[in-house]
Amino acid sequence: MANIKYRQKRSLIGKPESHRKIIKALGLRRIGHVVETKDTPQIRGMIHKVQYMVEVID
C-alpha cells in the first residue's frame, strides 16, 4: 500500500472542535508540520473534511 504525505497549512484558531480533533488524529501539531502515513480511505476522508487546512504533498 502506498503512503501519503500531508502538511498543515492553516491555524486551528477559531475552527470547529470536530475539525481540531481530525487534525490531531492525523498527527499534525503545528503549521508546516508534515506527516507521512499509509494511504487508506479513512485518512483520505479525514483529509477531505479539513482540506482547507491541509495540503497533500507529492
Stockholm file with secondary structure:
# STOCKHOLM 1.0

chainA/1-58         MANIKYRQKRSLIGKPESHRKIIKALGLRRIGHVVETKDTPQIRGMIHKVQYMVEVID
#=GR chainA/1-58 SS CCEEEEEECSCCTTCCHHHHHHHHHTTCCSTTCEEEEECCHHHHHHHHHTTTTEEEEC
#=GC SS_cons        CCEEEEEECSCCTTCCHHHHHHHHHTTCCSTTCEEEEECCHHHHHHHHHTTTTEEEEC
//
